[in-house]
């Protein structure tokens, strides 16, 4: 029957009993008659049609309609059974007495009960009825009790058994509910229908505790099961409800809440001390059969001692009951908890960074023990008891942990000594070394307990252990670790005793000025003099040094001045110094030594026919050799004790596992020095190898350096590690960039770079020279110099080409060129120092060969020769592109008319007669707008016509400065003696 919304109507809620789902409510609208009475005309209301009746419904009604919809059988089936089925099939299958699904029945029950509870809470002031058997929704009206009732549970213990029954109080009167056809409309929580009134209860009584007594006076508990029954059933009742007992005691007790923090490494353990394993009401007995898994975290459980009893903090009842069995009976200790005190303890822990939630906190193991060590005294003062749970996988030490470290200077190193105190146990500091280096936190004490090494020690003492050397159960540090020693002292991590000399070093403000050796020729620029003083400084303190000035700033001359001082002062003690370098630099060093320190006795220890006898070194001050020779003669050279071992272009040993690195590290000397413009070419490991040569152990082992510096710096861009590395190496590296010393430099500095030819190149050169020498000298005898000009020019050109690279004269040549090797090395140095360079050659063929080498190494470059179109675009690209650092230019095409002030290096690959042409090339960079000093390098192949052309220029300086612009004019001026000199 439809209910008209134009006529008065009323929404009502009707209680019915479902065969399987229990008691349910349905929502109806009922038509009223003209007298306002409810009629038999009614209609079901659901969420779908409720809006039609909105003028008769309030907000609570809409909530009730939605809830009653959810418990109708079709809605329940849809919620729990996704497949299509009929109600009969569903209920017969799920609720079958033998084969039914008990788990699903329980889930459906919880679902319905939860919604019935929500409906009942909202029915106050509503029209509520019991449905008639014919489906009439308003068969009998029922009401809701005005206030909650209370339940008192009674126990009567006699000699044979205990009787148990509840009584209900409502508005101060006992409510007679037994044998009165009362029904429990809802069980969780209990709602009782009695005499047309619905009663609910304070303290959320579970209806199952009342159900047995609707038609039974009491329950008998036999004596043989009362132990279990009292523990499992009666104790929870005493905790939550009012209980009246005869035959045993219930004692309400109040105590101060004493906090107890129990820790364990077992992740899911219930942490209870051994003497407290008696089951607690509401908590199941734990099983100890299986050993708990050990976690890498520590689990803290907070509980509170009330008298002799412990209550876990995660137990949510205000009252906690402990059962005590006496010889005659039982005592229920009803502990009244002090939640305010408990919350205060939780706040105290939170103030100390331990967040306890639901009675538990978790910390990473090392952090947890650091927390325990830091707060042990504080917690004790606050009344906390801290102990280890019996479920813990290991027996941990939680006493005081302290360390005392002392560092004392001896003649050659620092002695490191110390003691670690774990409570009463004293452990030598050195015993911690493998633990700190390998980040092992657990240290076993003599009594078998596990002590956790404080986390901060792994940072504070890591470098001390990494850099120290272990000798006969003692630790020693080399003197070059003074900065580390100072850091330990400044951080109050060690007590340090050092000499006045070292103390002075720690506070030094300026390097002492040293006089130049008397026989030194020339002058040092101020920054070079400062470098010379610095070399003395690191030597005086027996440190190794790295002179890392930019290319062209004079590392060679500073080093020669130092070596000359060693000779004149007698400090070298008659021992020679060894200078190792790339082969191509040997002649440069020899030339510079003759120029600035001619009194130094030099031995050139190179070549296939060198005298392999170290005794000869005693007759010299300096031995010049190549890395290749050091590698070949490593065993022989190790037998001599040098004054200095100096490595030029020391990036040659950047690979620590290379045979070159191993060979130089095996050399013996009083002092070590490295020279390089690029201490780091490819990787931070380059630095480790070179620093480990000059100051062994400075950066720890290779594995340590890779783990603690290389990976954090290169992969993680760790700025703290980068700063730490700089701090470690800073005292031993002197690095000046051109920009830093610009005011001390002239605007243009010219250099000669002498290159030795390879064996194959030298052979090719000698064969060609012999051919032209014989041919030209014979022609001079027959026709004079005038008739030989063309042949001489042809021969000199051929020899110049071979001096550059024999492939220019013979395309079938496959070997290397000494000059190309040196040019590429220098280009790499300039690029790595982030400078720009112009590379000039008179031969386009030569530029092609250089291009191929740059392509192989993936070095970008600009290029210009006579065939280049749109020259201005290539110039603009070089000038404006920061990462484009090399410009290859043919001398004829690019010697004039270009403005290339972005470059501050100029390389002349093949010098020729007229210096004016070279000067014009240099002026491409050295012109108005150039803010930096320009360095020029002329590359000269040793023992070739190039070197002899330079010698002739010096003899006939006037001739080559008279603006002679043609090769022919110069050739014509050559005498027979000049020609013989050139081809000699």
C-alpha positions, 0 to 999 in steps of 0.5 A, spaced: 500 500 500 502 506 498 502 512 503 500 519 500 505 524 502 500 529 501 496 526 507 499 526 514 504 520 515 509 517 521 516 514 520 516 508 525 521 502 526 519 495 527 523 490 530 522 483 527 526 476 528 530 473 522 531 466 522 538 466 521 540 474 522 537 474 529 533 481 531 533 486 526 529 493 525 526 495 518 523 502 517 516 504 515 512 510 513 505 509 516 499 513 514 495 517 519 487 518 519 484 524 520 484 524 528 492 523 527 492 515 529 496 510 525 492 506 520 494 499 517 496 503 511 504 503 511 510 502 506 517 500 507 522 506 507 529 505 504 535 510 502 532 510 495 525 512 496 526 516 503 527 523 499 519 522 497 518 523 505 523 528 506 518 533 510 516 527 515 523 525 516 529 529 520 537 528 519 537 522 524 531 518 520 535 518 514 541 515 518 536 510 521 534 508 514 541 507 511 542 503 517 536 499 516 537 498 509 544 495 511 542 489 515 536 487 510 537 480 508 539 482 501 544 487 503 547 482 507 548 477 502 550 482 497 556 484 502 558 477 504 557 473 497 559 476 491 556 470 486 548 470 484 544 466 489 537 466 492 536 467 500 534 460 501 540 457 498 545 462 501 542 461 508 541 454 508 549 453 506 552 458 510 548 456 517 547 448 515 548 445 522 554 440 520 557 443 514 556 451 515 561 456 515 562 458 522 567 463 520 563 467 515 557 466 520 561 470 526 563 475 521 556 476 519 554 476 526 559 482 527 556 486 521 549 485 524 550 487 531 555 493 530 549 496 525 544 494 530 547 497 536 548 504 532 540 503 530 538 502 538 543 508 540 539 513 535 532 510 537 530 515 543 524 519 541 522 515 535 516 511 534 518 503 535 514 497 535 514 490 535 512 487 528 506 482 528 506 475 525 502 478 519 508 483 518 504 489 521 509 494 523 506 497 528 503 491 532 506 493 539 509 499 541 515 499 545 519 504 548 527 505 551 529 506 558 530 513 560 537 511 563 542 505 562 541 500 567 547 496 571 549 489 572 552 486 579 555 480 578 554 475 584 559 469 586 557 464 592 563 460 593 561 454 598 565 447 600 563 444 593 562 449 588 561 456 586 554 459 584 554 465 579 549 469 577 547 477 575 542 482 578 540 488 574 539 495 577 535 500 574 533 507 577 535 504 584 531 498 584 532 491 582 529 489 575 526 482 575 528 479 568 529 472 569 523 467 567 519 474 564 520 472 556 526 477 556 530 477 550 537 480 548 535 484 542 543 486 541 548 482 544 555 487 543 553 491 547 547 488 550 540 491 549 535 487 553 527 487 551 523 486 557 516 488 558 516 493 552 522 497 554 529 496 551 534 497 556 541 498 555 547 498 560 553 502 563 560 499 562 558 496 555 556 489 558 556 483 553 550 480 552 553 473 553 554 474 560 546 475 561 543 470 556 544 464 560 540 467 566 534 469 562 531 462 564 536 460 569 537 462 576 544 461 577 550 457 574 554 452 578 562 452 577 564 445 580 570 446 584 575 442 579 575 447 574 574 453 578 582 455 578 581 456 570 574 459 571 576 464 576 582 466 572 579 466 565 572 469 566 572 472 573 578 476 573 576 480 567 569 481 570 572 484 576 576 488 572 570 491 568 564 490 572 561 491 579 562 484 583 559 481 589 563 475 592 562 470 598 567 465 599 573 469 596 576 476 597 576 482 592 581 487 594 581 494 591 588 497 592 592 503 590 599 504 589 604 509 586 605 507 578 612 505 578 615 505 570 618 499 568 622 499 561 623 493 558 627 492 552 628 486 547 631 484 540 626 479 539 621 483 534 614 480 536 616 478 544 611 480 549 616 482 554 615 480 561 620 478 567 621 471 569 618 472 576 612 475 573 610 470 568 603 469 571 598 470 566 595 477 567 587 478 566 586 479 559 592 477 556 594 470 554 599 466 556 606 466 552 609 460 549 616 459 550 617 453 546 620 457 540 626 461 540 625 468 538 628 471 531 633 476 533 632 483 530 636 489 528 632 493 532 630 494 539 623 494 542 622 497 548 615 495 552 613 500 557 609 497 563 608 499 570 609 496 577 603 497 582 605 494 588 608 487 587 604 486 580 606 489 573 601 492 568 603 493 561 601 500 558 598 497 552 592 494 557 587 499 556 582 498 563 583 503 568 583 497 573 587 491 573 586 484 576 591 480 579 589 473 582 592 470 588 591 463 590 591 462 598 591 455 601 584 456 603 581 460 597 582 466 592 584 473 593 582 478 587 587 484 587 583 489 584 589 494 582 586 501 581 591 504 576 593 512 576 593 514 568 595 521 570 602 518 573 602 513 567 601 519 562 607 523 565 612 517 565 610 517 557 611 524 557 618 524 560 620 518 555 617 523 549 621 529 552 628 524 551 626 522 544 623 515 546 616 515 543 611 510 546 605 508 542 600 503 545 605 501 550 611 500 545 617 504 542 622 501 537 629 504 535 635 501 530 639 497 535 645 502 535 641 508 536 637 504 542 643 503 546 646 510 545 639 512 548 640 507 554 647 510 555 645 517 555 639 517 559 640 511 564 642 516 570 636 520 568 631 514 568 633 512 574 632 519 577 625 519 575 624 512 578 624 508 572 627 501 572 630 499 565 631 491 564 632 486 559 626 482 557 627 474 557 625 473 550 631 477 548 636 473 543 642 476 546 644 478 553 646 485 552 650 490 557 647 496 558 651 499 564 656 506 563 660 506 557 666 511 556 673 511 553 679 515 554 684 516 549 691 519 549 696 521 544 703 522 545 709 524 540 715 520 539 721 522 535 718 519 528 711 518 530 705 519 535 703 513 540 696 512 541 694 509 547 687 508 550 682 504 555 675 503 553 670 502 560 664 497 559 662 498 567 667 494 571 671 491 564 677 495 561 678 493 554 684 496 550 682 501 545 686 498 540 681 492 541 676 496 538 679 497 531 676 492 527 669 493 530 670 501 528 673 500 521 668 494 519 662 498 522 661 492 527 657 494 533 657 488 538 663 487 542 663 481 547 665 482 554 669 477 558 662 475 562 659 473 555 655 479 555 654 483 548 656 491 549 654 495 543 659 500 541 656 507 541 654 510 534 658 516 535 665 513 536 664 510 529 665 517 526 669 520 531 675 515 531 674 512 524 679 516 521 684 515 527 683 507 526 684 508 519 690 512 518 694 509 524 698 503 523 698 497 528 705 494 531 706 489 536 699 491 539 700 498 539 697 504 535 702 509 531 700 515 527 705 518 522 707 526 523 703 528 517 696 526 521 697 532 526 691 535 523 687 529 525 691 529 532 688 536 533 681 535 531 681 529 536 684 534 541 679 540 540 673 535 540 675 532 547 676 525 544 683 525 546 689 527 551 695 530 546 702 531 548 706 534 543 713 537 542 714 545 542 716 544 535 709 541 533 705 545 537 708 551 534 706 548 527 699 547 529 699 555 530 703 557 525 701 563 521 706 564 516 712 560 512 719 562 514 723 566 509 729 562 506 735 565 502 736 563 495 742 559 494 748 563 492 749 560 485 742 560 483 742 564 476 736 569 475 730 571 480 724 568 483 717 572 482 714 573 489 709 567 488 715 562 486 719 565 492 713 563 496 713 556 493 720 555 494 719 557 502 713 552 502 718 546 499 722 548 505 717 548 510 714 541 508 721 538 508 723 541 515 717 537 518 718 531 514 712 531 510 711 530 503 709 535 499 705 536 492 707 543 488 700 543 484 701 550 480 698 551 474 702 550 468 707 555 466 708 558 473 714 555 474 714 549 478 721 546 475 725 553 477 722 552 484 724 545 485 731 546 482 732 552 487 730 547 492 735 542 490 741 547 489 740 549 496 740 542 498 747 541 495 750 548 497 747 547 505 750 540 505 743 537 507 743 532 502 749 529 505 752 527 499 746 523 496 743 524 490 736 526 488 732 522 483 727 526 478 722 522 475 718 524 469 715 523 462 720 521 457 719 528 453 720 532 459 727 530 461 731 535 456 726 540 458 729 539 465 736 539 463 735 545 459 732 549 465 737 546 470 743 549 465 740 555 465 738 556 473 742 552 477 748 550 472 752 548 478 748 542 479 751 535 477 746 532 473 746 525 470 741 523 465 739 516 467 735 514 460 736 510 454 738 503 452 745 503 454 744 507 460 750 504 466 745 500 470 750 502 477 747 506 482 754 507 485 755 512 480 749 516 483 754 518 488 758 523 483 751 527 482 746 531 485 740 530 481 739 524 477 734 525 471 730 519 469 723 517 466 717 513 469 719 507 464 726 507 466 723 507 474 719 501 472 724 497 468 730 498 474 725 498 480 729 493 483 736 496 482 733 503 484 730 501 490 737 499 493 739 506 493 737 511 498 736 518 495 735 525 498 729 527 494 725 523 490 721 528 486 715 526 481 714 531 475 707 530 472 705 526 478 698 524 475 702 518 471 701 514 478 694 516 478 692 509 478 695 506 484 695 499 482 699 500 476 706 498 475 709 505 475 705 507 482 708 500 485 715 502 482 715 509 485 712 507 492 718 502 493 723 507 492 727 510 498 728 517 500 729 522 506 724 526 502 718 526 497 715 531 492 710 531 487 709 536 481 703 536 477 698 542 475 692 536 475 692 532 481 685 530 479 684 528 472 679 523 472 677 520 479 678 522 486 682 516 487 688 519 483 689 524 489 689 517 493 695 515 489 699 521 489 698 523 496 700 516 499 706 516 495 708 523 498 705 521 505 704 514 506 697 512 510 695 520 510 688 517 507 688 510 509 688 504 505 685 504 498 679 500 500 678 505 506 678 511 501 674 508 496 668 507 501 669 513 506 671 518 500 671 516 493 664 514 493 660 519 497 664 524 494 663 522 486 656 518 487 653 522 493 656 529 492 657 529 499 659 536 501 661 534 508 666 528 506 669 533 500 670 538 506 674 533 510 678 530 504 680 537 503 682 538 510 686 532 510 690 534 504 690 541 505 697 542 509 701 538 504 698 541 497 700 548 494 696 550 488 696 557 485 692 558 479 694 564 474 689 568 476 691 568 483 698 571 481 696 575 475 699 581 478 706 578 479 706 575 472 708 579 466 703 579 460 706 574 456 711 568 458 715 564 453 717 557 454 720 552 450 718 545 450 723 540 448 721 533 446 725 527 444 723 523 438 721 516 439 726 510 436 722 509 430 722 517 429 729 518 430 731 512 425 726 515 420 730 522 421 737 520 421 736 516 414 732 522 411 738 527 414 743 523 411 740 522 404 739 530 404 746 532 407 750 528 402 746 530 396 746 538 398 753 538 400 756 534 394 752 540 390 755 545 394 762 543 392 760 543 385 755 549 384 756 553 390 750 555 395 746 559 390 745 552 386 742 549 392 737 553 395 731 549 392 734 542 394 736 545 401 729 548 402 726 541 400 730 537 405 729 542 411 722 541 410 722 534 410 726 534 416 721 538 419 715 534 418 719 528 420 721 532 427 713 533 428 711 526 425 714 522 420 706 520 417 707 527 414 712 525 410 710 518 409 703 516 410 705 509 411 708 510 417 705 507 423 709 508 429 708 514 434 711 521 435 715 524 441 712 531 439 705 529 438 705 525 445 708 531 449 703 536 445 697 532 447 699 531 454 700 539 455 693 540 451 690 535 456 693 539 462 690 546 459 683 543 458 683 539 465 685 546 468 680 549 465 684 554 460 683 555 453 689 554 448 690 556 441 694 551 437 698 553 431 702 549 426 705 551 419 702 544 416 695 543 415 697 535 415 700 536 422 693 539 424 690 533 421 694 528 425 693 532 432 685 532 430 685 525 430 688 524 437 683 529 440 678 525 437 680 519 440 680 522 447 674 525 445 677 532 447 672 538 443 676 543 439 675 548 434 678 548 427 681 553 422 685 553 416 685 556 409 679 552 406 675 554 412 668 558 410 665 563 415 671 564 419 668 568 424 663 563 426 668 558 428 672 564 432 665 566 435 664 559 437 671 558 441 670 565 444 663 564 447 663 556 448 666 555 455 667 548 454 670 548 448 677 549 450 682 548 444 682 551 437 687 548 432 689 554 427 694 553 421 699 559 422 698 562 415 690 562 415 690 564 422 696 568 424 693 575 423 686 578 423 683 574 429 681 576 436 682 570 440 682 573 447 678 567 451 685 563 450 691 564 455 695 559 452 698 559 445 702 552 442 707 553 436 708 546 434 713 547 429 717 554 429 721 556 423 725 562 421 721 568 422 719 570 429 715 575 427 710 570 424 710 566 431 709 573 434 703 575 430 700 568 432 701 569 439 698 576 438 691 573 437 691 571 444 695 577 447 692 583 445 687 588 447 681 585 452 686 580 454 685 580 462 690 574 463 697 572 462 698 569 456 703 563 456 706 561 449 710 554 448 714 552 442 715 545 441 722 543 439 724 536 437 731 535 441 737 533 436 733 535 430 733 541 425 728 545 429 733 545 435 739 548 430 734 553 427 733 556 434 741 556 435 742 559 428 736 564 430 740 566 436 747 567 432 744 571 427 738 575 431 739 581 427 737 577 421 731 574 423 728 581 426 729 585 420 722 583 418 724 578 413 718 575 411 720 569 406 723 563 407 727 564 401 731 570 403 733 567 409 735 561 405 740 565 401 743 568 407 746 561 409 753 560 409 756 553 407 758 552 415 750 554 417 748 549 412 753 544 415 751 546 422 743 545 420 744 538 417 750 536 422 
